Amino acid sequence: MKCCTFYLAVLLNCMGLFIRVQAQEKLPNFKIKDLGQKGIEISWINPFKNCQQLSIQRSTDSLQFKTIANAKTPNLHENIFIDKSQQERPLFYRIFYIIKSGKYYFSIVKSIRSKPQQTPTTITTTTNNNNNINTQWKPSKFVYCIGKGTPTILLPDVQKHLYRLIFKEEKGNTIFELNAIKETETYLDKANFVHTGWFLFELFEDDKLKEQGRILIQKDATNR
């Protein structure tokens, strides 16, 4: 009889624990999206109508987090924040909530990581003397430098088109080409540019000129 009573008590205990877990607040949920040079978009749905504080926290090692922003209207059901600071990858984010009762919650941790370059792009060095290029500089959304000056190529439609990229000296001499680029995001070795300074580029999409521009390889970013 005592044995039955013991097992019944354990069963009731487990049922009570299950009911308490089911009755807990729904954990906060959020999404992150890499917008490239525009930053990282953090969007969330707030399950707490009585939320008193909502903070976005960031980490570079997934262990030590710091608050980078506080929501002006913490009890808003849906909201978005864009982290515009340029940081090295990976980056880790979480949401921190405090409700009026004094309880606080952390969301799960989500990360943004650089996409690995699975297929190296072949670099062919050539020489010519074509000066017919517009040297007026304007920011490019396809060819630019990030972080500590790493030359980066971003081609969202790389699966739909054939891309070719030519880099030239300011005088017009071609220094190297990238043919049949197959990666959405490609990082170049600064040593390919031989020296620091401005370089011209021509981006072709299906053998049609898509963009002309310039890219600056800075002194502290070169490998030489």
C-alpha positions in Angstrom: 0.0 0.0 0.0 2.9 2.3 0.9 4.5 1.5 -2.4 1.3 2.5 -4.3 1.0 5.7 -2.4 4.7 6.6 -3.2 4.2 6.0 -7.0 0.9 8.0 -6.9 2.7 10.9 -5.3 5.5 10.8 -7.9 2.8 10.7 -10.7 1.0 13.7 -9.3 4.2 15.6 -8.9 5.1 15.0 -12.5 1.7 16.1 -13.7 1.9 19.3 -11.6 5.3 20.1 -13.1 4.0 19.5 -16.6 1.0 21.8 -16.0 3.3 24.5 -14.6 5.6 24.3 -17.7 2.6 24.5 -20.0 1.4 27.6 -18.1 4.7 29.5 -18.5 4.9 32.5 -20.7 5.6 31.9 -24.4 9.3 32.5 -25.0 10.1 35.6 -27.0 10.8 35.0 -30.7 12.7 37.1 -33.2 14.4 36.9 -36.7 17.7 38.4 -38.0 18.6 39.2 -41.6 21.9 40.3 -43.0 21.3 43.4 -45.2 24.9 43.7 -46.3 26.3 47.3 -46.0 22.9 48.5 -44.6 23.4 46.4 -41.4 21.7 43.6 -39.6 17.9 43.6 -39.3 16.4 42.3 -36.0 12.7 41.9 -36.0 10.6 40.5 -33.1 7.1 39.6 -31.9 6.6 40.5 -28.3 4.3 38.1 -26.3 4.2 40.3 -23.2 1.6 43.0 -23.1 2.9 44.3 -19.8 6.5 44.5 -21.0 8.4 47.2 -19.2 11.8 47.0 -21.0 12.9 45.3 -24.2 16.6 45.4 -25.2 18.5 44.1 -28.2 21.8 42.5 -27.2 24.8 41.6 -29.3 27.9 39.4 -28.8 30.9 38.4 -30.9 31.6 35.2 -29.0 28.0 34.1 -28.0 29.1 34.4 -24.3 29.4 38.0 -23.4 26.5 40.1 -24.6 26.0 43.9 -24.4 22.9 46.0 -25.0 23.0 47.9 -28.2 19.5 49.3 -28.2 16.3 49.7 -26.1 12.9 49.7 -27.7 11.1 53.1 -27.2 7.8 51.2 -27.0 8.7 47.9 -25.3 5.1 46.6 -25.2 4.6 47.0 -29.0 3.6 43.6 -30.4 5.9 43.7 -33.5 8.9 45.9 -34.1 12.2 46.1 -36.1 15.7 47.4 -35.3 18.6 47.7 -37.7 22.1 47.4 -36.3 24.1 49.6 -38.7 27.5 49.2 -37.0 29.9 47.3 -39.3 31.3 44.3 -37.3 33.4 41.3 -38.1 31.5 38.1 -38.5 30.2 36.0 -36.7 27.7 38.1 -34.7 25.3 36.8 -32.1 22.0 38.4 -31.1 19.3 37.9 -28.4 16.3 39.8 -27.0 16.1 40.7 -23.3 12.7 41.4 -21.7 11.5 42.7 -18.3 7.8 42.7 -17.5 6.1 44.8 -14.8 6.0 42.0 -12.3 9.8 42.1 -12.2 10.3 38.8 -14.1 12.8 38.9 -17.0 13.4 36.6 -20.0 16.0 36.0 -22.6 15.3 34.9 -26.1 17.3 32.1 -27.8 20.5 33.2 -29.4 20.7 33.6 -33.2 23.8 34.3 -35.3 24.9 35.9 -38.5 27.9 34.2 -40.1 29.8 34.9 -43.3 28.9 32.5 -46.1 32.0 30.2 -46.7 33.5 30.4 -50.2 33.1 26.9 -51.4 34.5 27.3 -54.9 37.6 29.4 -55.3 37.3 32.0 -58.2 40.0 31.7 -60.8 42.0 35.0 -61.1 43.6 35.6 -64.5 46.1 38.4 -64.9 46.0 40.3 -68.2 47.2 43.6 -69.6 45.7 46.1 -71.9 45.5 49.9 -72.3 41.8 50.8 -72.3 41.2 54.2 -70.9 37.5 54.4 -71.9 36.0 54.2 -68.4 34.0 56.6 -66.3 36.3 57.4 -63.3 33.7 59.3 -61.3 33.3 57.5 -58.0 30.0 56.5 -56.4 29.4 53.7 -53.9 28.6 50.3 -55.4 26.3 47.8 -53.9 28.1 45.0 -55.8 31.8 45.7 -55.3 33.0 47.3 -52.0 35.2 46.9 -49.0 34.0 45.7 -45.6 35.5 45.3 -42.1 39.2 46.0 -42.2 39.2 46.8 -45.9 38.5 43.4 -47.4 37.4 43.7 -51.0 34.0 42.1 -51.3 31.8 41.1 -54.3 28.1 40.7 -53.6 25.9 39.2 -56.4 22.4 38.2 -55.2 21.4 36.9 -58.7 24.5 34.8 -59.3 22.5 31.7 -59.8 20.5 33.4 -62.7 23.3 35.1 -64.6 26.9 34.8 -65.7 29.1 37.4 -64.1 32.6 38.6 -65.1 34.6 41.3 -63.2 37.6 43.2 -64.5 39.9 45.3 -62.2 42.1 48.0 -63.7 44.6 50.6 -62.7 43.4 54.2 -62.8 45.3 54.6 -66.1 43.1 51.9 -67.5 45.6 48.9 -67.5 43.8 45.7 -66.6 45.5 43.9 -63.6 43.2 40.9 -63.2 39.8 39.4 -64.1 37.3 37.2 -62.3 35.5 34.9 -64.8 32.3 32.9 -64.2 31.8 34.0 -60.6 29.7 31.4 -58.9 29.4 32.6 -55.3 26.9 35.1 -54.0 29.5 36.6 -51.7 33.2 36.5 -52.7 36.1 37.9 -50.6 39.3 38.9 -52.5 42.9 38.7 -51.3 44.2 42.3 -51.1 47.6 41.1 -52.5 45.9 40.7 -55.9 45.8 44.5 -56.2 49.6 44.7 -55.9 49.6 48.2 -54.3 47.2 50.5 -52.4 45.0 53.2 -53.9 42.1 53.5 -56.2 41.3 50.8 -58.8 38.7 50.8 -61.5 36.3 47.9 -62.1 33.9 46.8 -64.8 31.1 44.3 -63.9 29.5 42.3 -66.7 26.3 40.4 -66.5 25.8 37.9 -69.3 28.5 39.7 -71.3 26.7 43.1 -70.9 28.2 45.9 -68.9 26.2 46.1 -65.7 28.3 48.6 -63.7 31.5 50.7 -63.8 33.1 52.1 -60.7 36.1 52.4 -58.4 37.2 50.7 -55.2 39.8 52.0 -52.7 42.4 49.6 -51.3 43.7 51.3 -48.2 47.2 51.2 -46.7 46.3 49.4 -43.5 44.3 46.8 -45.5 47.0 45.6 -47.9 49.0 42.5 -47.4 52.2 44.0 -48.8 
